[in-house]
Amino acid sequence: MLASFSMASPAPFRCLQWHIRQRPSRPARLLARAAKDDSRWRPLSLSEKLQQPLQLLVAIWLLLLLPAGLAMSPRKICGGLVLGSLPFEYLAFFLVGTVPRAWRYGSYARPARKGKPGTRPQDFLFLLLALFLAHILAVVLFVQQHRVLSFGWKLPRFVAMVLTGTAAWHLGRNYDRVAVSSELVTTGPYRLVRHPIYTSYLILFISSLLDLQSWLGCGILSIAALLFYSRRITAEEEILKESFGEKWDAFTASTRFKLIPFIY
């Protein structure tokens, strides 16, 4: 009976054998996925890598040192050490986060879809203008009124530096724009909040503005950050939900807070 069944239906068996032979092995599928992921990032040239720290230095000069110098009498193009170690703390913060990511993985991957909430250029421009306005107002008044920085505010800035460095290390190549990630990262600081890098930015900037004794600057930045990150987080979480489904649901159930532990 078995022999007659084999003779009577050879086509399904041949089809099954062809399917088994044609299906790639698991290691081959993993290699194909890795190659597809690698194609999303463009490596930086040596000149582009060198531009990263130079651009960072220029940004810190515009954000802190130039306003401090212009507020001095006589005016200077650089405030020197009037802001103490604050410019160096900003430099250290970004040197452990964004610069290593760019050097290792290259340019950001392009978002898969355009027009999503939080991906508009004007959103980032609004936050950038608010960031510069808040810092300029705070630094100018700080220098003109001969205020002194508090040693106690160094602690939250150190926490911000450790947080962004740890989060960047756990993210690896997934430290990216609003784009589909190759994997869902749930370890390290992602056990506390779902967007720890954004949290580290808020800690750095708000603690610095409070150290500069500028409630106005702190208010301007807080409102701008609330508007910007609410849109951006919505966009990122929508994409992650569509990409990872039940894994994302389990992650949001275990890590309930988006940005600020026990608050939001």
MARPADO-743305 format. One record per atom (N, C-alpha, C): residue in three letters; x, y, z. Coordinates in steps of 0.001 Angstrom, whole numbers, padded with zeros to 6 digits, always signed. Example, Ala and Ser with C-alpha at 12.3 -4.5 7.8 and 13.67 -1.06 7.14 Angstrom:
Ala+013190-005690+007800 Ala+012300-004500+007800 Ala+013200-003300+007800 Ser+012850-002250+007080 Ser+013670-001060+007140 Ser+012900+000030+007870 
//
This chain:
Met+000840-001202+000000 Met+000000+000000+000000 Met+000873+001249+000000 Leu+001921+001214+000780 Leu+002832+002349+000829 Leu+003506+002559-000497 Ala+003876+001438-001133 Ala+004533+001552-002436 Ala+003579+002118-003460 Ser+002310+001635-003437 Ser+001340+002145-004403 Ser+001048+003622-004189 Phe+001029+004083-002914 Phe+000798+005499-002634 Phe+001947+006337-003165 Ser+003174+005842-003033 Ser+004337+006581-003514 Ser+004327+006680-005011 Met+003875+005607-005675 Met+003843+005635-007129 Met+002692+006483-007629 Ala+001618+006515-006860 Ala+000426+007214-007338 Ala+000527+008716-007186 Ser+001355+009212-006257 Ser+001400+010659-006023 Ser+002833+011161-005948 Pro+003598+011048-007013 Pro+004988+011530-006983 Pro+005081+013042-007064 Ala+004101+013707-007689 Ala+004217+015152-007905 Ala+004246+015952-006610 Pro+003358+015670-005620 Pro+003436+016445-004370 Pro+004767+016268-003662 Phe+005305+015028-003698 Phe+006591+014807-003047 Phe+007697+015557-003755 Arg+007657+015573-005101 Arg+008684+016304-005842 Arg+008584+017794-005557 Cys+007353+018300-005428 Cys+007162+019734-005120 Cys+007705+020068-003737 Leu+007436+019160-002762 Leu+007921+019383-001406 Leu+009439+019354-001360 Gln+010033+018381-002094 Gln+011483+018295-002129 Gln+012082+019529-002777 Trp+011461+020041-003824 Trp+011970+021250-004496 Trp+011896+022442-003561 His+010786+022542-002785 His+010621+023653-001847 His+011689+023595-000756 Ile+011964+022388-000257 Ile+012980+022249+000784 Ile+014352+022618+000263 Arg+014639+022202-000967 Arg+015953+022521-001528 Arg+016099+024013-001794 Gln+014998+024655-002225 Gln+015080+026052-002624 Gln+015049+027013-001440 Arg+014490+026623-000288 Arg+014394+027526+000848 Arg+015777+027749+001460 Pro+016224+028993+001594 Pro+017563+029250+002142 Pro+017638+028868+003610 Ser+018803+028467+004049 Ser+019011+028090+005438 Ser+018914+029316+006337 Arg+018760+029078+007648 Arg+018637+030186+008594 Arg+019869+031079+008593 Pro+021098+030516+008616 Pro+022284+031399+008533 Pro+022296+032254+007273 Ala+021820+031667+006150 Ala+021797+032443+004907 Ala+020797+033586+005000 Arg+019646+033326+005654 Arg+018642+034385+005808 Arg+019160+035485+006723 Leu+019891+035108+007782 Leu+020446+036107+008685 Leu+021495+036959+007973 Leu+022312+036310+007133 Leu+023315+037059+006393 Leu+022662+038007+005397 Ala+021581+037539+004757 Ala+020875+038404+003803 Ala+020258+039602+004506 Arg+019699+039371+005700 Arg+019106+040476+006452 Arg+020181+041459+006894 Ala+021349+040934+007339 Ala+022442+041812+007749 Ala+022933+042654+006582 Ala+023017+042027+005383 Ala+023454+042783+004206 Ala+022454+043874+003859 Lys+021142+043553+004008 Lys+020119+044568+003741 Lys+020219+045698+004741 Asp+020470+045384+006019 Asp+020629+046413+007045 Asp+021849+047282+006757 Asp+022959+046648+006354 Asp+024179+047397+006078 Asp+023984+048404+004962 Ser+023115+048086+004000 Ser+022907+048973+002866 Ser+022177+050246+003256 Arg+021552+050279+004448 Arg+020804+051460+004871 Arg+021714+052565+005368 Trp+022967+052262+005700 Trp+023897+053238+006240 Trp+025030+053483+005263 Arg+025378+054747+005056 Arg+026496+055089+004179 Arg+027699+055453+005045 Pro+028816+054718+004917 Pro+029995+055030+005731 Pro+030504+056438+005442 Leu+031036+057101+006453 Leu+031591+058441+006288 Leu+033033+058360+005802 Ser+033392+059303+004961 Ser+034785+059412+004541 Ser+035614+059997+005681 Leu+036931+059985+005526 Leu+037802+060521+006565 Leu+037535+062000+006799 Ser+037345+062753+005725 Ser+037069+064185+005888 Ser+035739+064415+006607 Glu+034736+063582+006315 Glu+033448+063722+006985 Glu+033558+063367+008469 Lys+034386+062381+008785 Lys+034593+062032+010195 Lys+035271+063168+010949 Leu+036220+063821+010301 Leu+036904+064934+010948 Leu+035986+066139+011114 Gln+035000+066259+010219 Gln+034058+067372+010328 Gln+033157+067254+011548 Gln+032925+066022+012026 Gln+032007+065817+013144 Gln+032441+066582+014396 Pro+033667+066380+014916 Pro+034069+067155+016106 Pro+034212+068645+015837 Leu+034598+069018+014601 Leu+034715+070441+014268 Leu+033352+071117+014291 Gln+032355+070447+013741 Gln+030994+070998+013770 Gln+030481+071109+015197 Leu+030862+070154+016021 Leu+030469+070184+017422 Leu+031094+071373+018145 Leu+032357+071627+017875 Leu+033037+072771+018495 Leu+032401+074093+018063 Val+032048+074194+016789 Val+031402+075414+016293 Val+030042+075608+016967 Ala+029288+074518+017119 Ala+027974+074613+017746 Ala+028087+075081+019201 Ile+029068+074557+019929 Ile+029258+074968+021328 Ile+029716+076424+021401 Trp+030530+076834+020453 Trp+030959+078234+020409 Trp+029758+079158+020188 Leu+028892+078798+019244 Leu+027715+079620+018969 Leu+026728+079590+020129 Leu+026620+078456+020787 Leu+025631+078278+021841 Leu+026042+078936+023151 Leu+027334+078857+023488 Leu+027790+079303+024800 Leu+028886+080357+024749 Leu+029957+080066+024029 Leu+031160+080899+024125 Leu+031002+082259+023444 Leu+030372+082304+022283 Leu+030176+083589+021596 Leu+029244+084508+022376 Pro+028065+084053+022840 Pro+027224+084946+023656 Pro+027925+085426+024917 Ala+028729+084547+025530 Ala+029453+084952+026734 Ala+030476+086034+026414 Gly+031162+085896+025286 Gly+032149+086900+024900 Gly+031526+088231+024558 Leu+030391+088202+023857 Leu+029720+089446+023480 Leu+029114+090156+024690 Ala+028840+089422+025744 Ala+028274+090035+026955 Ala+029349+090629+027857 Met+030611+090347+027559 Met+031707+090855+028385 Met+032059+092289+027980 Ser+032781+092963+028821 Ser+033254+094320+028515 Ser+034773+094379+028752 Pro+035568+094606+027700 Pro+035167+094787+026301 Pro+034699+093474+025673 Arg+033987+093596+024579 Arg+033428+092429+023919 Arg+034510+091571+023284 Lys+034284+090257+023290 Lys+035212+089301+022694 Lys+034422+088306+021859 Ile+035134+087577+021031 Ile+034463+086567+020217 Ile+034374+085225+020947 Cys+034997+085143+022118 Cys+034948+083914+022897 Cys+034961+084263+024378 Gly+034032+083663+025115 Gly+033914+083979+026532 Gly+034963+083343+027416 Gly+035816+082503+026841 Gly+036876+081884+027623 Gly+036331+081010+028732 Leu+036836+081198+029941 Leu+036455+080358+031079 Leu+035396+081015+031954 Val+034719+082030+031443 Val+033711+082711+032251 Val+032553+081775+032589 Leu+032345+080738+031754 Leu+031300+079748+032013 Leu+031855+078489+032667 Gly+033072+078558+033139 Gly+033670+077435+033833 Gly+033827+076214+032941 Ser+033433+075073+033459 Ser+033585+073813+032724 Ser+032376+073476+031856 Leu+031368+074368+031829 Leu+030129+074059+031108 Leu+030356+073725+029632 Pro+031144+074519+028876 Pro+031368+074148+027469 Pro+032042+072787+027314 Phe+032951+072442+028212 Phe+033641+071154+028146 Phe+032687+070004+028476 Glu+031726+070267+029352 Glu+030731+069247+029671 Glu+029824+068987+028475 Tyr+029468+070042+027749 Tyr+028692+069862+026516 Tyr+029494+069045+025507 Leu+030763+069367+025377 Leu+031615+068649+024433 Leu+031696+067169+024798 Ala+031909+066870+026080 Ala+032005+065478+026522 Ala+030698+064728+026272 Phe+029572+065396+026488 Phe+028264+064762+026298 Phe+028117+064236+024869 Phe+028420+065073+023888 Phe+028229+064660+022503 Phe+029356+063760+022006 Leu+030514+063842+022616 Leu+031613+062969+022217 Leu+031373+061513+022607 Val+030564+061276+023619 Val+030274+059896+024013 Val+028990+059372+023365 Gly+028255+060235+022660 Gly+026995+059814+022070 Gly+026969+059864+020558 Thr+026751+061031+019994 Thr+026516+061153+018558 Thr+027770+060954+017717 Val+028910+061451+018169 Val+030126+061352+017350 Val+030572+059899+017162 Pro+030655+059071+018211 Pro+031028+057666+017986 Pro+030062+056940+017060 Arg+028754+057248+017175 Arg+027784+056618+016270 Arg+028061+056944+014821 Ala+028351+058228+014551 Ala+028621+058655+013182 Ala+029907+058036+012658 Trp+030929+057968+013480 Trp+032202+057397+013037 Trp+032075+055912+012726 Arg+031295+055215+013512 Arg+031207+053756+013330 Arg+030230+053344+012248 Tyr+029055+053999+012204 Tyr+028000+053545+011300 Tyr+027744+054480+010128 Gly+028311+055683+010154 Gly+028147+056584+009027 Gly+026903+057441+009138 Ser+026386+057832+007976 Ser+025248+058746+007935 Ser+023987+058049+008420 Tyr+023012+058844+008834 Tyr+021746+058294+009265 Tyr+021024+057643+008092 Ala+020286+056573+008379 Ala+019445+055970+007351 Ala+018262+056888+007067 Arg+017833+056901+005827 Arg+016684+057735+005474 Arg+015394+057093+005968 Pro+014462+057892+006483 Pro+013173+057319+006894 Pro+012490+056640+005731 Ala+011815+055526+006030 Ala+011169+054762+004963 Ala+009991+055513+004363 Arg+009362+056367+005180 Arg+008179+057095+004708 Arg+008325+058570+005015 Lys+007789+059380+004137 Lys+007844+060821+004329 Lys+006484+061321+004798 Gly+006528+062497+005433 Gly+005282+063104+005851 Gly+004730+062600+007160 Lys+005489+061742+007869 Lys+005020+061257+009163 Lys+005177+062357+010213 Pro+004327+062358+011233 Pro+004475+063344+012307 Pro+005850+063248+012949 Gly+006480+064395+013149 Gly+007781+064395+013800 Gly+008953+064340+012858 Thr+008698+064144+011560 Thr+009793+064061+010601 Thr+009937+065333+009774 Arg+009100+066318+010008 Arg+009155+067536+009209 Arg+010372+068373+009586 Pro+011077+068933+008600 Pro+012260+069751+008907 Pro+011935+070950+009783 Gln+010752+071532+009622 Gln+010405+072720+010409 Gln+010271+072399+011897 Asp+009953+071145+012232 Asp+009876+070771+013650 Asp+011250+070876+014304 Phe+012247+070320+013629 Phe+013604+070364+014177 Phe+014135+071793+014186 Leu+013814+072562+013139 Leu+014265+073952+013081 Leu+013684+074759+014236 Phe+012431+074531+014560 Phe+011785+075215+015689 Phe+012500+074903+016998 Leu+012817+073629+017227 Leu+013529+073247+018447 Leu+014925+073852+018478 Leu+015597+073876+017337 Leu+016956+074418+017271 Leu+016967+075909+017593 Leu+016015+076643+017043 Leu+015928+078080+017326 Leu+015626+078338+018798 Ala+014732+077542+019368 Ala+014420+077690+020791 Ala+015626+077370+021656 Leu+016401+076361+021247 Leu+017596+075984+021996 Leu+018607+077124+022014 Phe+018849+077723+020857 Phe+019815+078826+020782 Phe+019293+080059+021519 Leu+018026+080381+021356 Leu+017457+081545+022032 Leu+017549+081398+023547 Ala+017197+080217+024052 Ala+017230+079995+025497 Ala+018647+080124+026041 His+019628+079562+025334 His+021005+079625+025802 His+021585+081041+025700 Ile+021277+081741+024615 Ile+021809+083102+024454 Ile+021282+084015+025554 Leu+019965+083953+025811 Leu+019387+084776+026877 Leu+020006+084434+028234 Ala+020158+083153+028488 Ala+020683+082724+029781 Ala+022138+083137+029951 Val+022959+082942+028920 Val+024392+083233+029016 Val+024640+084734+029135 Val+023948+085533+028342 Val+024161+086985+028363 Val+023839+087560+029740 Leu+022699+087197+030300 Leu+022342+087698+031626 Leu+023278+087160+032704 Phe+023711+085927+032563 Phe+024622+085322+033527 Phe+025940+086098+033592 Val+026484+086436+032417 Val+027769+087135+032371 Val+027610+088588+032813 Gln+026572+089255+032325 Gln+026393+090664+032655 Gln+026133+090888+034144 Gln+025485+089943+034791 Gln+025177+090093+036214 Gln+026201+089405+037112 His+027275+088928+036506 His+028416+088348+037245 His+027967+087221+038181 Arg+027164+086349+037655 Arg+026698+085221+038447 Arg+027763+084122+038479 Val+027549+083145+039353 Val+028512+082055+039528 Val+027785+080720+039375 Leu+028420+079791+038651 Leu+027839+078466+038480 Leu+027902+077683+039778 Ser+026921+076801+039956 Ser+026862+075962+041151 Ser+027473+074598+040860 Phe+028277+074107+041783 Phe+028901+072799+041603 Phe+027862+071679+041601 Gly+026759+071885+042302 Gly+025745+070840+042411 Gly+025091+070464+041096 Trp+025017+071410+040141 Trp+024384+071119+038858 Trp+025270+070284+037942 Lys+026508+070030+038340 Lys+027373+069151+037542 Lys+026896+067700+037598 Leu+026285+067327+038705 Leu+025829+065945+038863 Leu+024778+065552+037821 Pro+023688+066322+037628 Pro+022727+065923+036589 Pro+023339+065933+035190 Arg+024293+066813+034928 Arg+024936+066797+033608 Arg+025804+065554+033439 Phe+026424+065113+034513 Phe+027188+063859+034455 Phe+026246+062676+034230 Val+025102+062697+034906 Val+024106+061648+034699 Val+023637+061635+033242 Ala+023432+062811+032668 Ala+023018+062904+031267 Ala+024073+062310+030344 Met+025346+062577+030632 Met+026432+062042+029804 Met+026487+060518+029880 Val+026356+059981+031089 Val+026359+058523+031258 Val+025141+057906+030576 Leu+024000+058555+030696 Leu+022764+058034+030106 Leu+022844+057992+028597 Thr+023309+059076+027974 Thr+023375+059085+026505 Thr+024425+058115+025989 Gly+025555+057993+026696 Gly+026580+057052+026272 Gly+026119+055614+026391 Thr+025442+055287+027492 Thr+024943+053926+027685 Thr+023854+053587+026677 Ala+022938+054517+026450 Ala+021858+054279+025492 Ala+022405+054120+024075 Ala+023386+054942+023707 Ala+023985+054837+022376 Ala+024688+053501+022207 Trp+025345+053022+023257 Trp+026049+051744+023181 Trp+025059+050602+022997 His+023928+050646+023700 His+022930+049589+023564 His+022220+049660+022212 Leu+022028+050863+021688 Leu+021362+050994+020394 Leu+022231+050521+019235 Gly+023525+050826+019299 Gly+024394+050467+018185 Gly+023994+051182+016915 Arg+023822+050429+015856 Arg+023462+051038+014576 Arg+022034+051546+014546 Asn+021209+051144+015510 Asn+019821+051588+015540 Asn+019660+052992+016099 Tyr+020773+053619+016507 Tyr+020763+055039+016888 Tyr+020544+055817+015597 Asp+019298+056191+015327 Asp+018985+056683+013995 Asp+017865+057697+014035 Arg+017503+058159+012837 Arg+016365+059058+012711 Arg+015077+058283+012866 Val+013947+058935+012539 Val+012657+058238+012573 Val+012625+057292+011386 Ala+013167+056100+011576 Ala+013247+055107+010515 Ala+013053+053732+011133 Val+012762+052746+010294 Val+012548+051393+010781 Val+013860+050825+011303 Ser+013868+050364+012549 Ser+015055+049780+013138 Ser+015184+048325+012718 Ser+016415+047806+012737 Ser+016636+046416+012384 Ser+016330+045495+013554 Glu+016291+046041+014775 Glu+015945+045248+015946 Glu+015372+046165+017016 Leu+014617+045563+017919 Leu+014020+046309+019017 Leu+014934+046206+020231 Val+015467+047342+020678 Val+016388+047372+021811 Val+015594+047604+023084 Thr+015743+046700+024044 Thr+014981+046786+025294 Thr+015876+046670+026529 Thr+017179+046735+026338 Thr+018112+046529+027444 Thr+018665+047854+027952 Gly+019436+047785+029048 Gly+020088+048973+029583 Gly+019093+050019+030033 Pro+019331+051292+029684 Pro+018421+052367+030107 Pro+017036+052261+029499 Tyr+016871+051410+028487 Tyr+015547+051219+027890 Tyr+014623+050412+028800 Arg+015144+049935+029908 Arg+014290+049328+030924 Arg+013594+050393+031776 Leu+014139+051617+031758 Leu+013584+052707+032568 Leu+012611+053569+031774 Val+013052+054033+030603 Val+012201+054833+029718 Val+012419+054354+028284 Arg+011453+054616+027436 Arg+011524+054117+026064 Arg+012376+054999+025156 His+012690+056225+025610 His+013488+057140+024785 His+014551+057819+025664 Pro+015516+057054+026181 Pro+016479+057618+027141 Pro+017414+058665+026550 Ile+017692+058614+025251 Ile+018573+059624+024658 Ile+017894+060989+024683 Tyr+016620+061038+024385 Tyr+015888+062295+024488 Tyr+015873+062772+025940 Thr+015736+061840+026867 Thr+015775+062190+028289 Thr+017110+062827+028650 Ser+018198+062265+028116 Ser+019530+062809+028421 Ser+019689+064225+027882 Tyr+019121+064511+026708 Tyr+019171+065875+026169 Tyr+018461+066850+027106 Leu+017281+066458+027560 Leu+016520+067336+028448 Leu+017262+067586+029754 Ile+017861+066533+030308 Ile+018615+066703+031558 Ile+019783+067656+031350 Leu+020521+067469+030254 Leu+021683+068316+029979 Leu+021285+069777+029845 Phe+020334+070072+028975 Phe+020014+071458+028658 Phe+019266+072158+029799 Ile+018302+071483+030397 Ile+017527+072133+031450 Ile+018373+072350+032696 Ser+019207+071375+033061 Ser+020077+071568+034225 Ser+021075+072692+033982 Ser+021546+072829+032742 Ser+022489+073908+032420 Ser+021818+075269+032498 Leu+020595+075364+031976 Leu+019878+076636+032025 Leu+019525+077017+033461 Leu+019202+076027+034272 Leu+018951+076319+035684 Leu+020238+076715+036393 Asp+021347+076113+036003 Asp+022638+076492+036572 Asp+023001+077926+036187 Leu+022604+078325+034969 Leu+022819+079709+034529 Leu+021777+080667+035124 Gln+020869+080101+035929 Gln+019866+080876+036662 Gln+018915+081627+035731 Ser+018485+080925+034676 Ser+017570+081530+033713 Ser+016275+080730+033665 Trp+015278+081181+034412 Trp+013976+080534+034360 Trp+013291+080779+033024 Leu+013552+081939+032419 Leu+012971+082239+031114 Leu+013498+081272+030054 Gly+014822+081099+030027 Gly+015409+080176+029061 Gly+014932+078759+029275 Cys+014802+078365+030545 Cys+014321+077033+030859 Cys+012886+076845+030377 Gly+012058+077865+030529 Gly+010685+077782+030075 Gly+010580+077700+028562 Ile+011368+078517+027868 Ile+011349+078496+026400 Ile+011727+077122+025871 Leu+012811+076567+026413 Leu+013278+075269+025936 Leu+012300+074156+026308 Ser+011728+074217+027489 Ser+010800+073170+027930 Ser+009573+073102+027025 Ile+009018+074258+026670 Ile+007843+074282+025793 Ile+008185+073753+024403 Ala+009323+074214+023870 Ala+009740+073761+022539 Ala+010010+072261+022525 Ala+010674+071763+023578 Ala+010995+070333+023643 Ala+009724+069500+023775 Leu+008763+069991+024557 Leu+007499+069269+024711 Leu+006784+069128+023377 Leu+006727+070206+022598 Leu+006067+070160+021298 Leu+006806+069258+020320 Phe+008138+069370+020326 Phe+008938+068605+019372 Phe+008911+067113+019689 Tyr+009204+066762+020930 Tyr+009335+065350+021274 Tyr+007990+064628+021300 Ser+006911+065331+021577 Ser+005602+064684+021529 Ser+005284+064203+020116 Arg+005642+065008+019128 Arg+005423+064620+017731 Arg+006414+063536+017311 Arg+007655+063709+017674 Arg+008682+062767+017232 Arg+008495+061393+017880 Ile+008191+061364+019159 Ile+007978+060094+019844 Ile+006763+059375+019264 Thr+005712+060131+018947 Thr+004537+059526+018320 Thr+004909+058860+017009 Ala+005726+059535+016196 Ala+006141+058975+014910 Ala+006977+057726+015099 Glu+007945+057775+016007 Glu+008825+056629+016218 Glu+008048+055424+016738 Glu+007163+055665+017704 Glu+006446+054547+018300 Glu+005425+053955+017332 Glu+004894+054760+016442 Glu+003985+054227+015422 Glu+004736+053287+014487 Ile+005933+053690+014073 Ile+006736+052849+013185 Ile+007179+051577+013894 Leu+007599+051703+015147 Leu+008040+050524+015903 Leu+006883+049562+016153 Lys+005705+050095+016409 Lys+004525+049257+016591 Lys+004236+048452+015325 Glu+004300+049101+014166 Glu+004040+048414+012911 Glu+005129+047402+012592 Ser+006359+047676+013028 Ser+007481+046811+012675 Ser+007579+045579+013564 Phe+007308+045744+014873 Phe+007579+044657+015814 Phe+006335+044072+016460 Gly+005186+044701+016291 Gly+003928+044113+016730 Gly+003896+043723+018194 Glu+003777+042409+018458 Glu+003635+041919+019826 Glu+004882+042202+020665 Lys+006057+042185+020050 Lys+007279+042505+020797 Lys+007223+043940+021327 Trp+006707+044843+020497 Trp+006582+046236+020932 Trp+005547+046360+022040 Asp+004448+045633+021937 Asp+003419+045667+022980 Asp+003988+045171+024308 Ala+004795+044124+024252 Ala+005398+043596+025475 Ala+006396+044592+026062 Phe+007118+045270+025186 Phe+008093+046264+025652 Phe+007398+047440+026328 Thr+006330+047950+025730 Thr+005609+049083+026320 Thr+004918+048691+027620 Ala+004580+047403+027752 Ala+003969+046946+029000 Ala+004992+046895+030134 Ser+006246+046546+029793 Ser+007285+046463+030827 Ser+007961+047804+031067 Thr+008083+048628+030024 Thr+008659+049973+030153 Thr+007551+050971+029847 Arg+006864+051407+030886 Arg+005637+052183+030688 Arg+005879+053642+030377 Phe+007022+054178+030796 Phe+007253+055626+030661 Phe+008061+055914+029397 Lys+007660+056968+028692 Lys+008311+057319+027438 Lys+009578+058126+027633 Leu+009499+059144+028493 Leu+010567+060132+028556 Leu+011066+060407+029968 Ile+010148+060522+030906 Ile+010496+060874+032276 Ile+009970+059791+033207 Pro+010826+059106+033947 Pro+010370+058025+034831 Pro+009313+058504+035810 Phe+008239+057693+035940 Phe+007142+057900+036882 Phe+006282+059130+036571 Ile+006565+059809+035459 Ile+005791+061011+035103 Ile+005188+060880+033710 Tyr+006046+060631+032702 Tyr+005567+060593+031298 Tyr+006321+059530+030514 
//
